[in-house]
Amino acid sequence: MINKTALITGAAKRIGAAITERLHSTGMNVIIHYNSSGREAHELIGKLNGIRRDSAIMIQADLEHKKYYSALIDAALDFKGGLDVLINNASAYYATPLASLDSQQWNELMNTNLKAPLFLSQLAAESLRLNKGCIINITDIHANRPLRSHSIYSITKAGLIMLTQSLAKEMAPSIRVNAISPGIILWPDDMDEEKKNKILDETMMKRTGNLEDITKAVLFLIQDADYITGQVLNIDGGRTLYS
């Protein structure tokens, strides 16, 4: 995919960083979006530009605030003159128990997880259309199976699936829009062993996935899925089958 360019939001760590490295390894130029993970973004960009000069840039933007969206897309377009792929990976995640949730939590989670993917897609649409590009949204299992005490987060991920389907209709036939829904790929930092074991018991494969499972799916949707749009690819070891 030499000379193609991808913008990955939330690209400095975890799944976002793995996707970024995998796309870069195929010859793509990459734009590393980050918010507060500046150290990790600097390390990643240094690594990638050390492999291939001028193949990666980093752009800081707080996706909670719409005023930063245009600057992010403009900088991404200026990097190599256009975009071929937009990956909406950035996500805020924390508990919002009903008894204590408030409008600030609603705004932060909704804006970062759902509003940003919508408006970034709108702003990138012209370039993606010219390049017959694609959009990939990263949702998760809680879009369909809400997580206790995480009602707002779960709503945002359900909304992201509807956004995927809506944009697939509106942006066709020039732009394909799909989603990936990972199960347990990386454990949350604060999860105890009892909870981990419970989740594994609910997973048909009885094990976690790995980052390569996600990055291979991303490459498939970019390279080999010319007739696929509006779909959600579950990569969860069969956890969605648990009842």
JOTANOR-V781955 format. One record per residue. PHI is phi in whole degrees, 0 to 359 (none if undefined). PSI is psi in radians with two decimals (none if undefined). Layout:
PHI,PSI + PHI,PSI
//
This chain:
none,0.73 + 297,2.42 + 74,0.07 + 269,2.71 + 229,2.37 + 234,2.43 + 255,2.16 + 242,2.07 + 276,2.60 + 60,0.79 + 266,-0.02 + 278,-0.39 + 220,2.88 + 52,-2.31 + 298,-0.71 + 301,-0.74 + 293,-0.68 + 295,-0.74 + 298,-0.78 + 300,-0.82 + 296,-0.68 + 293,-0.76 + 295,-0.72 + 299,-0.65 + 294,-0.33 + 271,-0.04 + 106,0.01 + 285,2.64 + 275,2.51 + 229,2.48 + 251,2.06 + 267,1.80 + 274,2.49 + 211,2.85 + 246,-1.28 + 254,-0.06 + 265,0.98 + 296,-0.70 + 297,-0.81 + 295,-0.66 + 296,-0.74 + 298,-0.73 + 297,-0.74 + 292,-0.78 + 295,-0.63 + 297,-0.73 + 297,-0.84 + 290,-0.73 + 288,-0.37 + 290,-0.52 + 282,-0.77 + 214,1.98 + 300,2.44 + 56,0.62 + 254,-0.06 + 211,2.50 + 227,2.86 + 236,2.46 + 225,2.21 + 269,2.37 + 199,2.36 + 271,1.84 + 285,-0.02 + 291,-0.38 + 243,2.08 + 299,-0.45 + 297,-0.31 + 268,-0.17 + 295,-0.81 + 297,-0.72 + 296,-0.66 + 296,-0.86 + 292,-0.70 + 300,-0.77 + 294,-0.66 + 295,-0.73 + 292,-0.62 + 291,-0.43 + 302,-0.96 + 230,0.20 + 93,0.05 + 171,3.06 + 234,2.44 + 252,-0.47 + 217,2.36 + 239,2.15 + 244,1.92 + 273,1.57 + 252,-0.49 + 303,2.43 + 204,2.40 + 264,2.49 + 214,2.11 + 193,2.87 + 287,2.53 + 223,1.30 + 303,2.49 + 305,-0.68 + 293,-0.37 + 232,-0.02 + 293,2.70 + 217,3.05 + 292,-0.49 + 294,-0.73 + 297,-0.74 + 303,-0.84 + 296,-0.77 + 297,-0.85 + 291,-0.78 + 294,-0.75 + 293,-0.82 + 290,-0.76 + 272,-0.40 + 230,-0.82 + 296,-0.79 + 300,-0.85 + 303,-0.66 + 296,-0.93 + 283,-0.53 + 294,-0.67 + 296,-0.73 + 299,-0.80 + 290,-0.53 + 272,-0.13 + 301,-0.76 + 299,-0.82 + 292,-0.76 + 299,-0.67 + 295,-0.78 + 299,-0.61 + 264,0.09 + 50,0.88 + 272,-2.89 + 213,2.81 + 238,2.38 + 234,2.13 + 258,2.41 + 258,1.92 + 252,-2.73 + 199,-3.13 + 299,-0.43 + 284,-0.04 + 294,-0.54 + 246,-0.36 + 233,1.54 + 302,2.48 + 269,2.27 + 306,2.36 + 67,0.24 + 232,0.81 + 298,-0.76 + 294,-0.79 + 303,-0.82 + 298,-0.68 + 300,-0.75 + 297,-0.67 + 286,-0.61 + 296,-0.74 + 298,-0.59 + 294,-0.58 + 293,-0.79 + 297,-0.66 + 298,-0.74 + 303,-0.83 + 291,-0.70 + 295,-0.80 + 293,-0.59 + 300,-0.68 + 292,-0.82 + 285,-0.52 + 264,-0.11 + 292,2.67 + 266,-0.01 + 282,-0.57 + 238,2.20 + 269,2.47 + 228,2.08 + 225,3.00 + 227,2.69 + 240,2.33 + 241,1.64 + 285,2.59 + 269,-2.36 + 279,1.84 + 253,-0.89 + 233,2.30 + 290,2.50 + 302,2.57 + 298,-0.51 + 257,0.25 + 274,2.32 + 276,2.92 + 294,-0.61 + 299,-0.78 + 294,-0.72 + 300,-0.78 + 295,-0.63 + 297,-0.77 + 295,-0.73 + 296,-0.63 + 297,-0.50 + 271,0.03 + 254,2.18 + 302,-0.63 + 280,-0.16 + 59,0.53 + 201,2.89 + 282,2.80 + 275,-2.97 + 222,2.94 + 300,-0.56 + 295,-0.54 + 302,-0.68 + 284,-0.80 + 293,-0.59 + 295,-0.66 + 293,-0.70 + 300,-0.83 + 299,-0.70 + 301,-0.82 + 293,-0.50 + 279,-0.82 + 268,-0.67 + 238,0.28 + 236,0.81 + 298,-0.34 + 246,0.41 + 238,2.15 + 208,2.65 + 75,0.34 + 250,2.72 + 243,2.09 + 263,1.92 + 278,2.16 + 237,1.39 + 221,0.28 + 63,0.36 + 86,0.23 + 296,-0.52 + 293,-0.22 + 276,-0.22 + 292,2.38 + 218,none
//
